[in-house]
Amino acid sequence: MLSTQEISRYAKQIILPEFRTEGQEKLRDAKVLVIGAGGLGCPILQYLTAAGIGTIGIADGDKVDISNLQRQVLYTEQEIGLHKAEVAVTKLKALNPHVTFNIYPVFIDTANALDILRGYDIIVDGSDNFATRYLVNDACIMLNKPFVSGAIYKFEGQVSVFNFKGGPTYRCIFPEPPGTGESPNCADIGVIATLPGIIGTIQANEVIKMITGIGEVLSGKLLVIDTLTMQTSTFRFRLNEANKNIIQLQDIPLYCEFPFTSISFDELQELILKNPGIQLLDVRSPEEHNEFNIGGINIPLALLEENTGNIDPEQLVVAYCASGVRSVKAATVLIQKGYKNVLSLTNGIRHLSIH
């Protein structure tokens, strides 16, 4: 039973026909672990707390730095140097005293992952590196727990739900982490301030849907959003049963990056000057390609999965289309097939053909 105070607090949710009191009670009884209290973690934690999740765990070994304040909206200059997890809990308790918080001021690793994740119903990954993403995925498979993953890069973000009710895993769409030198240095990656808020809020929304049983969960689907154009694309990927056969956690080198990156046309021109061997891949229709193109081979997106034989997996591939939507999907198809060095041309070439 909800208390009178809880009914008043959550009134706007309770009056939703999809929620009612039963939905709110499900949230109150749920236990959710949020890994990372940074750019993604801040909005995830704020909205899960406000929505009334009963128990929230926070795992983050980092401390507040002045460079965090541009996007990590739980923190202020007065908290620089303090542990993010501890500061976050203080702020979140003030937001909702009905929530129980567990603090883990450590980074998730092979030694502590299973013990920390074991006590929660849903895991939310707000980390910024491949090592943690693969580790969380593998631990969730071993413990049979679903997790919500988010990633951000410059102006682009993505969200998906893995291992949900026997669904696909992170390795089903990104089979292997990048090798040495195949992802940019973390210190060199920028991000617009609002992007973590957008992606983190979507992650929190997926958690609420999973707990209450409403809506359609992003399981087996990858949502990609470009905040410069506000174009979104959602496409499906399938379960590879072999990726469920994980019996031991393994250490993975620490690389950060969006699983595939975007590149502007100006950046592409500069890159071609330095590396003439870049493979351009036009994933539009043959009619579009013949009308106007910027070079490279033409393999329509619908035929790409069965026709990658002419694409060298050892060379950098830049996929392009009219607007940038199909090229994002193409990049994911190639990554699923083991291509590790893939870029998508932001905004496509439609604007080039106009001039």
ZAPANU-615401 format. One record per residue (C-alpha): residue in one letter; y, x, z; residue number from 0. Coordinates in steps of 0.1 Angstrom, whole numbers, plus 5000, padded with zeros to 4 digits. Layout:
ATOM r    Y    X    Z   k
ATOM a    Y    X    Z NUM
...
//
This chain:
ATOM r    Y    X    Z   k
ATOM m 5000 5000 5000   0
ATOM l 5035 5012 4992   1
ATOM s 5061 5011 5020   2
ATOM t 5092 4990 5017   3
ATOM q 5112 5022 5011   4
ATOM e 5089 5033 4983   5
ATOM i 5091 4999 4967   6
ATOM s 5129 5002 4966   7
ATOM r 5128 5038 4954   8
ATOM y 5104 5032 4925   9
ATOM a 5116 4996 4917  10
ATOM k 5126 5005 4881  11
ATOM q 5090 5017 4874  12
ATOM i 5073 4990 4893  13
ATOM i 5089 4962 4873  14
ATOM l 5074 4977 4841  15
ATOM p 5045 4955 4831  16
ATOM e 5025 4986 4823  17
ATOM f 5031 5000 4857  18
ATOM r 5034 4974 4885  19
ATOM t 5025 4984 4920  20
ATOM e 4990 4996 4909  21
ATOM g 5005 5023 4886  22
ATOM q 5029 5035 4913  23
ATOM e 5000 5038 4937  24
ATOM k 4981 5059 4912  25
ATOM l 5010 5083 4910  26
ATOM r 5012 5085 4948  27
ATOM d 4975 5093 4950  28
ATOM a 4976 5120 4923  29
ATOM k 4977 5157 4928  30
ATOM v 4994 5178 4901  31
ATOM l 4998 5216 4899  32
ATOM v 5028 5230 4880  33
ATOM i 5024 5266 4869  34
ATOM g 5058 5282 4865  35
ATOM a 5090 5270 4881  36
ATOM g 5113 5284 4853  37
ATOM g 5128 5267 4822  38
ATOM l 5100 5243 4816  39
ATOM g 5089 5240 4853  40
ATOM c 5123 5228 4865  41
ATOM p 5124 5195 4845  42
ATOM i 5087 5190 4850  43
ATOM l 5090 5193 4887  44
ATOM q 5122 5172 4890  45
ATOM y 5108 5143 4870  46
ATOM l 5073 5143 4886  47
ATOM t 5090 5144 4920  48
ATOM a 5114 5116 4912  49
ATOM a 5085 5095 4896  50
ATOM g 5066 5097 4929  51
ATOM i 5036 5120 4923  52
ATOM g 5020 5122 4958  53
ATOM t 5011 5159 4959  54
ATOM i 5027 5186 4938  55
ATOM g 5017 5223 4938  56
ATOM i 5041 5250 4925  57
ATOM a 5027 5284 4915  58
ATOM d 5053 5310 4905  59
ATOM g 5056 5346 4918  60
ATOM d 5091 5351 4902  61
ATOM k 5125 5353 4919  62
ATOM v 5157 5337 4908  63
ATOM d 5178 5359 4885  64
ATOM i 5213 5353 4871  65
ATOM s 5199 5351 4836  66
ATOM n 5178 5321 4846  67
ATOM l 5207 5299 4854  68
ATOM q 5216 5290 4818  69
ATOM r 5185 5268 4816  70
ATOM q 5167 5267 4850  71
ATOM v 5187 5239 4865  72
ATOM l 5171 5238 4900  73
ATOM y 5188 5270 4910  74
ATOM t 5223 5283 4917  75
ATOM e 5240 5317 4921  76
ATOM q 5235 5314 4959  77
ATOM e 5197 5316 4954  78
ATOM i 5196 5347 4933  79
ATOM g 5168 5370 4946  80
ATOM l 5149 5342 4964  81
ATOM h 5114 5330 4954  82
ATOM k 5117 5303 4928  83
ATOM a 5088 5283 4943  84
ATOM e 5103 5282 4977  85
ATOM v 5138 5273 4965  86
ATOM a 5124 5246 4942  87
ATOM v 5105 5229 4971  88
ATOM t 5137 5228 4992  89
ATOM k 5156 5211 4964  90
ATOM l 5127 5187 4955  91
ATOM k 5122 5176 4991  92
ATOM a 5158 5165 4992  93
ATOM l 5151 5145 4960  94
ATOM n 5120 5127 4973  95
ATOM p 5107 5131 5009  96
ATOM h 5076 5110 5001  97
ATOM v 5061 5139 4981  98
ATOM t 5039 5166 4996  99
ATOM f 5044 5201 4982 100
ATOM n 5022 5231 4982 101
ATOM i 5038 5265 4975 102
ATOM y 5020 5294 4958 103
ATOM p 5046 5322 4954 104
ATOM v 5023 5342 4932 105
ATOM f 5015 5346 4895 106
ATOM i 4983 5329 4884 107
ATOM d 4956 5356 4876 108
ATOM t 4919 5359 4873 109
ATOM a 4915 5365 4910 110
ATOM n 4933 5333 4922 111
ATOM a 4932 5308 4893 112
ATOM l 4901 5290 4902 113
ATOM d 4909 5287 4939 114
ATOM i 4945 5274 4932 115
ATOM l 4936 5250 4904 116
ATOM r 4905 5235 4920 117
ATOM g 4924 5211 4943 118
ATOM y 4944 5193 4917 119
ATOM d 4937 5165 4892 120
ATOM i 4960 5177 4864 121
ATOM i 4974 5211 4856 122
ATOM v 5008 5215 4839 123
ATOM d 5015 5249 4823 124
ATOM g 5051 5259 4822 125
ATOM s 5045 5296 4817 126
ATOM d 5061 5317 4790 127
ATOM n 5033 5340 4780 128
ATOM f 4999 5339 4762 129
ATOM a 4980 5356 4790 130
ATOM t 4987 5327 4814 131
ATOM r 4981 5300 4788 132
ATOM y 4947 5313 4779 133
ATOM l 4938 5319 4815 134
ATOM v 4949 5283 4825 135
ATOM n 4929 5269 4796 136
ATOM d 4897 5288 4805 137
ATOM a 4900 5279 4842 138
ATOM c 4906 5242 4834 139
ATOM i 4874 5243 4812 140
ATOM m 4854 5258 4840 141
ATOM l 4868 5233 4865 142
ATOM n 4867 5204 4840 143
ATOM k 4904 5196 4845 144
ATOM p 4930 5185 4818 145
ATOM f 4962 5204 4814 146
ATOM v 4995 5198 4797 147
ATOM s 5009 5227 4778 148
ATOM g 5044 5233 4766 149
ATOM a 5060 5262 4747 150
ATOM i 5095 5270 4736 151
ATOM y 5111 5295 4711 152
ATOM k 5148 5297 4702 153
ATOM f 5154 5261 4691 154
ATOM e 5118 5249 4687 155
ATOM g 5093 5235 4712 156
ATOM q 5058 5221 4713 157
ATOM v 5037 5200 4736 158
ATOM s 5000 5192 4737 159
ATOM v 4974 5180 4762 160
ATOM f 4941 5200 4764 161
ATOM n 4907 5194 4779 162
ATOM f 4915 5157 4784 163
ATOM k 4884 5135 4787 164
ATOM g 4863 5160 4768 165
ATOM g 4890 5166 4741 166
ATOM p 4900 5198 4723 167
ATOM t 4910 5229 4742 168
ATOM y 4939 5253 4738 169
ATOM r 4915 5277 4720 170
ATOM c 4906 5249 4695 171
ATOM i 4941 5253 4680 172
ATOM f 4949 5289 4689 173
ATOM p 4915 5306 4690 174
ATOM e 4927 5341 4700 175
ATOM p 4958 5356 4716 176
ATOM p 4980 5379 4694 177
ATOM g 4972 5416 4693 178
ATOM t 4994 5445 4702 179
ATOM g 5027 5443 4683 180
ATOM e 5021 5409 4669 181
ATOM s 5045 5391 4691 182
ATOM p 5081 5399 4699 183
ATOM n 5093 5415 4732 184
ATOM c 5100 5388 4758 185
ATOM a 5134 5403 4765 186
ATOM d 5144 5398 4728 187
ATOM i 5137 5361 4727 188
ATOM g 5165 5336 4731 189
ATOM v 5164 5299 4738 190
ATOM i 5191 5272 4737 191
ATOM a 5197 5258 4772 192
ATOM t 5187 5223 4765 193
ATOM l 5153 5230 4749 194
ATOM p 5133 5236 4781 195
ATOM g 5147 5203 4795 196
ATOM i 5135 5184 4764 197
ATOM i 5100 5199 4763 198
ATOM g 5095 5199 4801 199
ATOM t 5105 5162 4803 200
ATOM i 5079 5154 4776 201
ATOM q 5053 5173 4796 202
ATOM a 5061 5153 4827 203
ATOM n 5059 5121 4806 204
ATOM e 5024 5131 4795 205
ATOM v 5013 5136 4831 206
ATOM i 5026 5101 4841 207
ATOM k 5007 5085 4811 208
ATOM m 4975 5103 4820 209
ATOM i 4976 5092 4856 210
ATOM t 4985 5056 4850 211
ATOM g 4964 5051 4819 212
ATOM i 4993 5039 4798 213
ATOM g 5002 5049 4763 214
ATOM e 4986 5074 4740 215
ATOM v 4981 5109 4753 216
ATOM l 4988 5140 4732 217
ATOM s 4951 5150 4733 218
ATOM g 4940 5166 4700 219
ATOM k 4976 5164 4688 220
ATOM l 5004 5189 4687 221
ATOM l 5040 5176 4689 222
ATOM v 5065 5200 4674 223
ATOM i 5103 5195 4676 224
ATOM d 5131 5214 4660 225
ATOM t 5162 5207 4680 226
ATOM l 5186 5220 4653 227
ATOM t 5175 5192 4629 228
ATOM m 5158 5169 4655 229
ATOM q 5128 5167 4631 230
ATOM t 5095 5162 4648 231
ATOM s 5060 5164 4636 232
ATOM t 5027 5155 4652 233
ATOM f 4994 5165 4638 234
ATOM r 4958 5165 4648 235
ATOM f 4932 5192 4656 236
ATOM r 4896 5189 4664 237
ATOM l 4873 5200 4692 238
ATOM n 4852 5231 4686 239
ATOM e 4824 5227 4711 240
ATOM a 4819 5265 4713 241
ATOM n 4853 5267 4731 242
ATOM k 4838 5247 4760 243
ATOM n 4813 5275 4767 244
ATOM i 4834 5295 4792 245
ATOM i 4817 5308 4823 246
ATOM q 4840 5336 4834 247
ATOM l 4878 5343 4834 248
ATOM q 4890 5374 4816 249
ATOM d 4922 5394 4817 250
ATOM i 4944 5391 4786 251
ATOM p 4974 5414 4779 252
ATOM l 5007 5399 4787 253
ATOM y 5024 5387 4755 254
ATOM c 5051 5361 4754 255
ATOM e 5061 5340 4724 256
ATOM f 5058 5307 4707 257
ATOM p 5024 5305 4692 258
ATOM f 5040 5306 4657 259
ATOM t 5076 5314 4651 260
ATOM s 5103 5302 4628 261
ATOM i 5125 5323 4605 262
ATOM s 5158 5314 4589 263
ATOM f 5164 5320 4552 264
ATOM d 5189 5348 4559 265
ATOM e 5164 5364 4583 266
ATOM l 5137 5361 4556 267
ATOM q 5159 5379 4530 268
ATOM e 5165 5408 4554 269
ATOM l 5127 5409 4562 270
ATOM i 5118 5410 4526 271
ATOM l 5140 5440 4521 272
ATOM k 5122 5459 4549 273
ATOM n 5087 5446 4539 274
ATOM p 5083 5437 4502 275
ATOM g 5046 5429 4509 276
ATOM i 5054 5397 4527 277
ATOM q 5033 5368 4515 278
ATOM l 5053 5337 4507 279
ATOM l 5033 5304 4508 280
ATOM d 5048 5273 4493 281
ATOM v 5029 5243 4508 282
ATOM r 5047 5216 4487 283
ATOM s 5032 5198 4458 284
ATOM p 5028 5216 4424 285
ATOM e 5056 5194 4410 286
ATOM e 5080 5204 4437 287
ATOM h 5070 5241 4433 288
ATOM n 5076 5240 4395 289
ATOM e 5110 5223 4399 290
ATOM f 5123 5250 4423 291
ATOM n 5107 5277 4445 292
ATOM i 5116 5310 4461 293
ATOM g 5084 5327 4450 294
ATOM g 5049 5333 4464 295
ATOM i 5018 5312 4458 296
ATOM n 5016 5274 4459 297
ATOM i 4989 5257 4480 298
ATOM p 4997 5221 4489 299
ATOM l 4994 5214 4526 300
ATOM a 4966 5189 4521 301
ATOM l 4945 5216 4503 302
ATOM l 4954 5245 4525 303
ATOM e 4925 5244 4549 304
ATOM e 4899 5248 4521 305
ATOM n 4919 5272 4500 306
ATOM t 4930 5302 4521 307
ATOM g 4910 5327 4501 308
ATOM n 4941 5340 4483 309
ATOM i 4960 5346 4515 310
ATOM d 4955 5381 4531 311
ATOM p 4950 5376 4569 312
ATOM e 4962 5412 4575 313
ATOM q 4996 5406 4560 314
ATOM l 5026 5387 4573 315
ATOM v 5027 5351 4559 316
ATOM v 5058 5330 4556 317
ATOM a 5051 5294 4549 318
ATOM y 5078 5272 4534 319
ATOM c 5084 5236 4522 320
ATOM a 5113 5213 4515 321
ATOM s 5124 5206 4551 322
ATOM g 5103 5228 4574 323
ATOM v 5080 5201 4586 324
ATOM r 5050 5208 4564 325
ATOM s 5054 5246 4568 326
ATOM v 5050 5242 4606 327
ATOM k 5018 5224 4601 328
ATOM a 5006 5250 4576 329
ATOM a 5013 5278 4601 330
ATOM t 4992 5260 4626 331
ATOM v 4963 5256 4601 332
ATOM l 4964 5293 4594 333
ATOM i 4965 5303 4630 334
ATOM q 4935 5281 4636 335
ATOM k 4917 5300 4609 336
ATOM g 4925 5334 4626 337
ATOM y 4957 5344 4609 338
ATOM k 4978 5360 4636 339
ATOM n 5010 5369 4618 340
ATOM v 5025 5337 4605 341
ATOM l 5061 5324 4602 342
ATOM s 5075 5291 4592 343
ATOM l 5108 5289 4572 344
ATOM t 5132 5268 4593 345
ATOM n 5147 5238 4575 346
ATOM g 5128 5246 4543 347
ATOM i 5144 5252 4509 348
ATOM r 5157 5218 4500 349
ATOM h 5193 5228 4508 350
ATOM l 5189 5259 4485 351
ATOM s 5179 5239 4455 352
ATOM i 5210 5217 4458 353
ATOM h 5234 5246 4453 354
//
